Amino acid sequence: MIELRSDTFTLPSAAMRSAMATAPLGDDVYGEDPTVLRLERLAADRLGKAAACLMPSGTMANLAALMAHAPRGAKAIVGSESDIYLYEAAGATVCGGISYEPIRNLPDGTLPLASIAAAFPEDDEDPQFAPAAVICLENTQNRCGGVVLPDGYAAEVAALARTRGVAVHLDGARIFNAAVARGVPPAELAQHADTVQFCLSKGLAAPIGSMVAGDEATLLRVRRIRKMLGGGMRQAGVIAAAGILAIDEAAERLSTDHAHARLMAEGLAAIPGVTLDPPQTNSILLRVAGRDPEEVVRMAASAGVAVNTFGHGRIRAVIHCGVTTGDVHEAVSRLAKVITHSEPRLNGAGSPR
Ligand SMILES: *Cc1c(COP(=O)(O)O)cnc(C)c1O
């Protein structure tokens, strides 16, 4: 099976496994795991922040950051297509008493500044309104196709946030992909955010973990919330050892992934009926004219190519380090057979399940 459902399917490299086996360890809830401390220093430096904290997942990283910024009863302004809003089980509401104020994402991943401004209460002093406390951005924006937010956009959002006295949280699950695509250090993309989270466990290919980075005071709150949520881990250096290599190897790994994504997109675009935008990073979203995406996904799976439906009639293929150049060519040729050798589904005809 050529696995293209997600970059979460990446497996740790041999170097990661051996680093995990030999990492110096301690109790990280006591702050005494030297490998975790090394990873946290490295992540803070790469993101240009004073401090960072290892988290079990990106979901907990976003949740702890939101709870650190927003008191109970406050609002978080989020994208309607964001992971925080769609895929995190409403954790900020359940655990933090924070309500989501969703704003429709434009296709380039941004939230229009006027819509953000309109999400603030008309009168900050009026007790009937829930106050806004944090604006959340996502870079790369996953549901918009792994797109990189336009240059200068985060600075404009941060300026608005400052005038309104609220924080900016960046869900940078794939910020290293964004940085590689732009040819800038990740710190440059994180500089306008008060907190940023990124995933070690996606294209960076570590088995487990995410990082939250920000200033010292905010990170102290994040650490307390992490413990409260049950995310304090003991000899977590076992996973941190892989995380250190993940960060060190990121740029090389991800630029290969992006080249493979462009190669695959070129191949797919040549199949009759397929439309897609050229990928900016490692994610390809395609549409197949006149075909039920679920059926295409099922047929692709029986041809040995695992892809997903991705909402709005789209199919997604994600490139990661487990996908070779040969896999790219093979996947394109198998998908071409699936797409061209079957009859278009008639409107209204029931799908077989
Ligand atoms: C995967 C992802 C997350 C959540 O990370 P998990 O480790 O799966 O909890 C958050 N935001 C974005 C954009 C993601 O792609």
The ligand as an SDF file (V2000), in Angstrom:
LIG
                    3D

 15 15  0  0  0  0  0  0  0  0999 V2000
   -2.4980   17.3260   13.3210 C   0  0  0  0  0  0  0  0  0  0  0  0
   -2.8490   18.7270   13.6000 C   0  0  0  0  0  0  0  0  0  0  0  0
   -3.1090   19.1470   14.9050 C   0  0  0  0  0  0  0  0  0  0  0  0
   -3.2380   18.2040   16.0770 C   0  0  0  0  0  0  0  0  0  0  0  0
   -2.1360   17.4120   16.3180 O   0  0  0  0  0  0  0  0  0  0  0  0
   -2.3240   15.9640   17.0220 P   0  0  0  0  0  0  0  0  0  0  0  0
   -0.9440   15.6360   17.4460 O   0  0  0  0  0  0  0  0  0  0  0  0
   -2.8640   15.0640   15.9550 O   0  0  0  0  0  0  0  0  0  0  0  0
   -3.2580   16.1340   18.1580 O   0  0  0  0  0  0  0  0  0  0  0  0
   -3.3670   20.4840   15.1050 C   0  0  0  0  0  0  0  0  0  0  0  0
   -3.3860   21.3590   14.0890 N   0  0  0  0  0  0  0  0  0  0  0  0
   -3.1460   20.9970   12.8180 C   0  0  0  0  0  0  0  0  0  0  0  0
   -3.1770   22.0170   11.7360 C   0  0  0  0  0  0  0  0  0  0  0  0
   -2.8780   19.6630   12.5290 C   0  0  0  0  0  0  0  0  0  0  0  0
   -2.6560   19.3000   11.2730 O   0  0  0  0  0  0  0  0  0  0  0  0
  1  2  1  0
  2  3  1  0
  2 14  2  0
  3  4  1  0
  3 10  2  0
  4  5  1  0
  5  6  1  0
  6  7  2  0
  6  8  1  0
  6  9  1  0
 10 11  1  0
 11 12  2  0
 12 13  1  0
 12 14  1  0
 14 15  1  0
M  END
$$$$
